[in-house]
Amino acid sequence: MFGEIKEFLKNTILSRLFILLAVIVVLFFILIRRLFVLQIIHGEEYLNNFTLTIKKEITLNAARGNIYDRNGKLLAYNEMAYSVTIEDNYESSAQKNASLNRTILNTVRIIEDHGDEVINDFNILLNADGAYEYTIQGTRLQRFLADIYGYKDINDLSIREKNSTPAEVIEYLCSTDKYGIGEYEYTKDGKKNFVPGKGLTPEEIIKVLRVRYSMSMTSYQKYLATVIADDVSEETVAAVMENKPDLQGVDISEKLLRRYSDSRYMAHILGYVGNASVEDLEELKDSDHDYTITDTVGKAGVEKTMEEYLQGTKGKDVVFTDNVGKILETSTHIDPVAGNDVYLSIDADLQRAVYNMLEQKLAGILVSKIVNMKEYDNSVVKASLMMIPVDDVYFALINNNVIDIKRFESPNVHTYEKEVLDAFKQKQASVLDYLKDELLNTATPYKDLPVEYQVYESYIVQHLNSSNLGVIISSEVDKEDPMYIAWAIDETISLKEYLNYCLSKNWVDITKFNKSDQYADTGEVYEKLVGYILNELRNDNAFSKKMYKYMIRDNMITGRQICMILFEQNVIYATSREKNDVESGARTPYDFIINKIANIEITPAQLALDPCSGSCVIMNMEGEVLSLVTYPGFDANRLTNTIDSEYYSRLMSDLASPMYNNATQQMTAPGSTFKMISAITGLEEGVINIGETIRCDGKYVIESLDVEKTCWAYPAAHGHLDVTHAIENSCNSFFYEVGYRLATNLMTTKYNEKQGLDHLRIYADQFGLTEKTGIEMEENEPKFSDTLPIDSAIGQGSHNYTTIGLARYANTIANGGICYNLTLLSKITESNGKLIKTVKPGLRNIVDIQGSTWHAVKSGMRLVALKTKSLKDLDIPVAGKTGTAQSSRSRTNHALFLGYAPYEDPEISLAIRIAYGYTSANAASLASDVFKYYFKLEDEDSLLSGVASTNTTEVIED
């Protein structure tokens, strides 16, 4: 009995202690809340006698290391700038979302009212049609959607979530389940409903969402501010500070921002930086640096590959603050340590010069190829003689967004913009009526449609499949289904039949266009789908462009109107007289447009016609990369720090592909530049000998293999040639025979394709053509041909190499057989200049071949230069090899050149590729300009004139 009483008392005392403790905690928080209220109402005097201290650890970010060229020119550096930030110090309540959203929106308006821009790095933007659109795709998009829906793993996404359209994501994020961006409204029966997005423009929704999403990504870390705008003016700073009492959590901070010199020329090499993503943190998990989601890391180029060196070491302050954030005491301070500086092997001045000469060359080719015709039948001429009708140029200006067709509908529309818009409205009504009839009634089989309407219907299916619409669920479509084959391959059914079949097979997500909960039969659903399609097409920019193409063809839009719109949209600038001449007809649109291209007021990149891209890699004899040029470039300053999603989206949709590194990623057949490998293989394997000749009759026939090929010179022929003169004349027949002999052991064994390829591969490997070069940037794996040794011996087959890979091959020939693993680096130092290490290209291998083989091959390359118009009269002896690589029957050939100079004692070697450059003579002509610049054989101002270079009249079709 006594024990039970004792246990009862013990439990009662403990219970009361717990209750007492709970009461104390509640009273404490009530007191703190009351103190905050008193402070807000009466000022800080109410807190003078009561101070709550909070311990904070503040991270001090270190300056990122600088990047310099080989001569010490500053290429990447840091600059202090003001940023507008917001911290989530809002109390949890029913009003939190509304208060926070209102603060963000008011802050955005203050920033923009003072001429600054908010950060625009959200993965959804408004496209030219005013519709929401993803800026990412593939795995990155799935990772983004997983973050949106709260999953750690993308595999946890439901099918519906995986196929969410941008508009659906926006609606979800605006809902009260997430950020509550919108307003309440009352229904007729008095119910209160929340309407996502109500009260804000689509642009404002994106801007508020971007901040809320960024805040949510770091919500697990206390006292961490989210940046709303970077690099703001002092006027914006003053305005924010003035309104700070009404902008809870908003503050101004100083921040180091990354800047780039010569950005357009160096963007692919330097790369850019940005906030660390989940994927970045995973890659950097073994780093010596302590990375968090808010850190700035390299995203591309040298910034990424040299992250460990460039990243500084953080410092920290441990401080005590009062309840309003005022620092009372600093207990610990550790200074940050700046990152290391990186020096490149690149010569920035040479890089800039070669980029500009390449642009001038591309412009010169275009000027020589554009003809004053509406159409040109390129199917009946050789690739080198293909031409560009001027109507293609007019359309290119619309197709690649040089002319902004959305501006035609602005309130301040100009005269010629309105003329074209009126014509477009007529065309659009006609096209949509035709398509509506096809989809509901006529149902013409695809192959029987006019070509124009085949283009339109193909686009409809493509658009319905896109991630931005997701109407046709691509993953559900059975590509082996007979009806799919009838549509996509045989083209024997109509679009109406195909779409109805897709509905019957549940390949269509009807919730995308049928929002009603009421039952609808298949016919009703199909009619809703047709209405949805027509409405989408009515507002779709890409579809509009397809109609503009046919409007130009049919003279519904004239060249004069296109030229005048260039003036109206300030794409180009001209005197009043020049405008009047075009408007009055005193100057033809063709003459005007050619002049603008020749003066590079309209660039090859803007037109995105063939050719619009190219690359050039220059190396010295120590294997150092002096220049790695890819055209076109982009402004890395628009992508660094926090990415400008709108600019990034424009780059990704640019038909000239400026984000693509043509020097390290573009791959084509090497064409005749491969013939040195075939010559070396043939000589070293003994299937040909020095001095031995092989006869070229223009045709090459092996009856036993049913092989009949022609030399590029056909119907002419080269006659008897030894290996040196076979290189000089780039004789296909000679090297076909080498390939055949390698596959038959000099015709002593049965033809063995693998054997022939294996021989070629051994020597290609010695010149580095079977693996990546090791350069510190994204580089595609080379593809050595795995078929047809006869074709492969002339650089066709399935060979595919990058320009940087061909540059190493050329360098190995020039230096007499030393094949290097390449690097962009020269040295690394501490920020105070103390040397950490020197970086040199590594020795990959030494080519071990006979001296007579070297002599035969190099002599042949010297003879190539001596018979090439642009090279033969240079004041310095050059050796090289041209190459023309076939691409497709509908497009012209790629132009290549490999070479080095001086011939007897080389200083530099180079590789040039002009994609769709018509003839290798164009690549050789650019090489001539590069040699002139490097060896100072011609005045720099003459070489870098800023206008289209005079196009060579020589045609080399090897």
Salt bridges, closest charged atoms under 4 A:
GLU57 OE1 - LYS316 NZ 3.67
GLU79 OE1 - ARG259 NE 3.16
ASP88 OD2 - LYS96 NZ 3.01
GLU91 OE1 - ARG33 NH1 2.81
GLU112 OE2 - LYS207 NZ 2.57
ASP121 OD1 - ARG210 NE 2.73
ASP129 OD1 - LYS406 NZ 3.80
ASP147 OD1 - ARG143 NH2 2.96
GLU168 OE2 - ARG160 NH2 3.94
GLU168 OE1 - LYS512 NZ 2.78
GLU185 OE1 - LYS198 NZ 3.86
GLU204 OE2 - ARG109 NH2 2.97
ASP230 OD2 - LYS255 NZ 3.55
ASP231 OD2 - ARG259 NH2 2.71
ASP251 OD1 - LYS244 NZ 3.18
ASP262 OD2 - LYS73 NZ 3.10
ASP262 OD2 - ARG352 NH2 2.87
ASP280 OD2 - LYS299 NZ 2.46
GLU282 OE2 - LYS285 NZ 2.81
GLU283 OE1 - LYS304 NZ 3.86
ASP295 OD2 - LYS314 NZ 2.70
GLU303 OE1 - ARG64 NE 2.89
GLU303 OE2 - ARG258 NE 2.79
GLU307 OE1 - ARG64 NH2 2.73
ASP317 OD1 - HIS333 ND1 2.45
ASP335 OD1 - HIS333 NE2 2.49
ASP349 OD1 - LYS73 NZ 3.67
ASP349 OD1 - ARG352 NH1 3.29
ASP391 OD2 - LYS374 NZ 2.47
GLU409 OE2 - LYS406 NZ 3.93
GLU409 OE1 - LYS425 NZ 3.64
GLU417 OE1 - HIS414 ND1 3.00
ASP422 OD2 - LYS418 NZ 3.10
GLU452 OE2 - LYS427 NZ 2.81
GLU452 OE1 - ARG553 NH2 3.61
ASP509 OD2 - ARG160 NH1 3.85
ASP509 OD2 - LYS512 NZ 3.84
GLU536 OE1 - HIS463 NE2 3.58
ASP540 OD1 - HIS463 NE2 3.41
ASP554 OD1 - ARG553 NE 2.85
GLU578 OE2 - ARG587 NH1 3.16
GLU578 OE2 - LYS596 NZ 3.01
ASP591 OD2 - ARG587 NE 2.65
GLU601 OE1 - LYS596 NZ 3.23
ASP610 OD1 - ARG891 NH2 2.75
GLU624 OE1 - ARG70 NH2 3.29
GLU624 OE2 - LYS840 NZ 3.32
ASP644 OD2 - ARG638 NH2 3.19
GLU646 OE2 - ARG650 NH1 3.94
GLU685 OE1 - HIS759 ND1 3.47
GLU692 OE2 - ARG741 NH1 2.84
ASP697 OD1 - ARG695 NE 2.52
GLU708 OE2 - LYS699 NZ 3.26
ASP722 OD1 - HIS725 ND1 2.80
GLU737 OE2 - ARG741 NE 2.93
ASP758 OD2 - LYS754 NZ 2.71
ASP765 OD1 - ARG844 NH2 2.89
GLU771 OE2 - ARG844 NE 2.80
ASP786 OD2 - LYS783 NZ 3.29
ASP791 OD2 - LYS709 NZ 2.97
GLU938 OE1 - LYS932 NZ 3.50
GLU957 OE1 - LYS382 NZ 2.98
ASP958 OD2 - LYS881 NZ 3.02
